[in-house]
Amino acid sequence: MKIGLLGLGTVGTGVFEIIQKRKEYLQKLYGQSLDIVKILVKDKSKKRQIEGVQDLLTTDPYDILKDPEIDLIIELIGGDQEAYEYMKYALQNGKHVVTANKAVVALHMKEFLALARKNKKAFLFEASVGGGIPLLKPLRQCSLLNDFYEIKGILNGTSNFILTKMAEEDLDFHEALKQAQHLGYAEIDPTDDIKGADVARKLAILASLAFHKDITLENIIYRGIRHIDKKDIYYLKDQGYSVKYFGKAITDREKVSAVVEPVLFQKISQFERVKDSFNMVSVKGDHLEELRFYGEGAGKNASANAVVCDVIDILIESYQRDFVVLEEQKPSTNGQLIEGKYFIRVNLKESSHSCHIFNLAYQNGISIKEICKLSSQRRILITEKTNVERMQSFIQNLKNLQTSFFAARIEEE
Amino acid sequence: MKIGLLGLGTVGTGVFEIIQKRKEYLQKLYGQSLDIVKILVKDKSKKRQIEGVQDLLTTDPYDILKDPEIDLIIELIGGDQEAYEYMKYALQNGKHVVTANKAVVALHMKEFLALARKNKKAFLFEASVGGGIPLLKPLRQCSLLNDFYEIKGILNGTSNFILTKMAEEDLDFHEALKQAQHLGYAEIDPTDDIKGADVARKLAILASLAFHKDITLENIIYRGIRHIDKKDIYYLKDQGYSVKYFGKAITDREKVSAVVEPVLFQKISQFERVKDSFNMVSVKGDHLEELRFYGEGAGKNASANAVVCDVIDILIESYQRDFVVLEEQKPSTNGQLIEGKYFIRVNLKESSHSCHIFNLAYQNGISIKEICKLSSQRRILITEKTNVERMQSFIQNLKNLQTSFFAARIEEE
């Protein structure tokens, strides 16, 4: 099996290394060889960490995509438009595609699955969610026999690393972010990690596979975590809570609610014990009460491992037809199915705004259960049980009254 | 695809129901139908909970095994000798085999895998470990790319239910066992659950797949939990520990240590949060730092779900060659690789025996770090770090000095 690799960054290098290391073993086991024959890079002259790649490098994607010898494309260039075009071209021209690109999968899964089906090729993307955790394959297989109605989890290593550091080492958000960048967890531009797009994309992929519905990034409500401060963490810790950045999707078979927001876990939760760059995903269904999957959510070896697992599935033809079919209609989505009490910390523009908050909550159908005055401007509110739809509207309206603000749902287990 | 079902107990009934329920859906998806055409039972006249089975029942296994129309056997009669013979006969005569029978798999995995390979048929046993958790399939796939060196977990629902009840409801071991039996968790004869054979079998299966070694029941060291009493639980809770019945296997590639014994977890561990009949398995390797799988470890729907997943893999031919090959040589095994401090509670025959314990420990290479006198006869000891090999020998020698005794390794995380 001849492979064209698009991208030789961290994960691409890991994929190359694992395939080299396991080549003989896999050849012996399956009687077939895995050969990376061409690699797309931006700059051929750049110094590489690995040997034996120099002769394989090309800067022209179509040098790979049009090569009739190549059976399979591994797409690891990231980004959106180009990756989309290359993968589409590959599938349309009879090549299997394996990708770690959550951005493209979260927007175009349905199109690519249909294209793969039509061309009798594989389109696999295990590495796009949960790093090295074998997650999507068991999930889609179990989804054939289960009506899953909830999927949720800690899905972003960078934000989880930041929250872990803030809690354990008493750091500010920006200090913790700097550490994450220094250690290579966070991108130079961490916007997607801390504003929620990364988790939202992963949640779209998970919910699509679990519910068999065409759920894309536009269907996900998401709020960032960058307004949390050291004092919030401290206060919540004292109350027995840990903050996690969390994605959760629920369906009643008609509608879907999918939201990414900070949530609070009590110490007794397994999710509370998920530290640093680890991920944990839970799925609930009718036959299988609950499954949880835990492992490294990012990193060179973990992601590369997931990519090569997909490649092996194609090699031994165990990918075939092992797939869910998404419903034709896009589901209707809103935030009503996800409920809970909220913790809200708000720094008011003026201390006299305090009573406005009660009115505002009331207008949005939210009851405030407790209020605590931390300083003349700083308040903590605990709401009665409400839903994400109402909360979103409340948060929107609160904008005029506050200078800084953090809200997290209390996730009951 | 025509299926012969051996056994119509709890799991068998669940398998029948799931296949009926999903028949049309699977037919539409894969263009093939799953039909259970014959069912082996002990007593045809027994009243059944499900309809539509009466005409399929037979009391003669060879009525099924010799039927040339039948493609696949699902073995759910349990037990040892007969199940072994039927499965062997089925594979030798060109039928696929799916089983939940951990007793047979833990003893004869290597033989059955070779037989299946030779006859180009599938031999799958997802339901034998971890109930409904998709565990064995991801494990054996990841084992192709990883050198796993440790696998461990909570693998028995009955004992975990008993320990949960003892801790949460202040029950005696026998009261908790009675509750487990009343609720259908525990068998009428719970020996295998509480003396460790059940966990040992599952650990043998997991370690074989993870390490690619022929590890069978005889290679597992196991100690039961029935000597734990209410006061132990109480004392340990006060010290911040929970007791779990735990299987753990480690390899240094040459040797293997595999042991089933009570262990202590601190409150911060995810394993501590595994309650009732849930299971959790952790595996550590070179590329994937750690993976954890969590879900219902037993029960009609969970186990039936795992069985039908295997059947679908065969239906869509995604089982083929997706398998590990076990090393030819059996590995050498002892308890030396598994280390830790031990908590020991002992009721001495005579209070003067206290100093004998120090000598005995010393003779077995174990240092006692702390000793606490709870009553004239009852002592608690904490050892320095030692290994299972030494501990086994110490426990053996302690027999003459004690009337009752409980030892648990402190599992550090």
Boltz contact constraints between the chains, C-beta under 6 A:
constraints:
  - contact:
      token1: [A, 22]
      token2: [B, 145]
      max_distance: 6.0
  - contact:
      token1: [A, 132]
      token2: [B, 288]
      max_distance: 6.0
  - contact:
      token1: [A, 134]
      token2: [B, 138]
      max_distance: 6.0
  - contact:
      token1: [A, 138]
      token2: [B, 134]
      max_distance: 6.0
  - contact:
      token1: [A, 138]
      token2: [B, 138]
      max_distance: 6.0
  - contact:
      token1: [A, 141]
      token2: [B, 309]
      max_distance: 6.0
  - contact:
      token1: [A, 145]
      token2: [B, 22]
      max_distance: 6.0
  - contact:
      token1: [A, 145]
      token2: [B, 305]
      max_distance: 6.0
  - contact:
      token1: [A, 145]
      token2: [B, 308]
      max_distance: 6.0
  - contact:
      token1: [A, 270]
      token2: [B, 270]
      max_distance: 6.0
  - contact:
      token1: [A, 270]
      token2: [B, 273]
      max_distance: 6.0
  - contact:
      token1: [A, 273]
      token2: [B, 270]
      max_distance: 6.0
  - contact:
      token1: [A, 287]
      token2: [B, 301]
      max_distance: 6.0
  - contact:
      token1: [A, 287]
      token2: [B, 305]
      max_distance: 6.0
  - contact:
      token1: [A, 288]
      token2: [B, 132]
      max_distance: 6.0
  - contact:
      token1: [A, 288]
      token2: [B, 302]
      max_distance: 6.0
  - contact:
      token1: [A, 288]
      token2: [B, 305]
      max_distance: 6.0
  - contact:
      token1: [A, 289]
      token2: [B, 296]
      max_distance: 6.0
  - contact:
      token1: [A, 291]
      token2: [B, 295]
      max_distance: 6.0
  - contact:
      token1: [A, 292]
      token2: [B, 294]
      max_distance: 6.0
  - contact:
      token1: [A, 294]
      token2: [B, 292]
      max_distance: 6.0
  - contact:
      token1: [A, 295]
      token2: [B, 291]
      max_distance: 6.0
  - contact:
      token1: [A, 296]
      token2: [B, 289]
      max_distance: 6.0
  - contact:
      token1: [A, 301]
      token2: [B, 287]
      max_distance: 6.0
  - contact:
      token1: [A, 302]
      token2: [B, 288]
      max_distance: 6.0
  - contact:
      token1: [A, 305]
      token2: [B, 145]
      max_distance: 6.0
  - contact:
      token1: [A, 305]
      token2: [B, 287]
      max_distance: 6.0
  - contact:
      token1: [A, 305]
      token2: [B, 288]
      max_distance: 6.0
  - contact:
      token1: [A, 308]
      token2: [B, 145]
      max_distance: 6.0
  - contact:
      token1: [A, 309]
      token2: [B, 141]
      max_distance: 6.0
  - contact:
      token1: [A, 316]
      token2: [B, 321]
      max_distance: 6.0
  - contact:
      token1: [A, 316]
      token2: [B, 322]
      max_distance: 6.0
  - contact:
      token1: [A, 318]
      token2: [B, 318]
      max_distance: 6.0
  - contact:
      token1: [A, 318]
      token2: [B, 322]
      max_distance: 6.0
  - contact:
      token1: [A, 321]
      token2: [B, 316]
      max_distance: 6.0
  - contact:
      token1: [A, 322]
      token2: [B, 316]
      max_distance: 6.0
  - contact:
      token1: [A, 322]
      token2: [B, 318]
      max_distance: 6.0
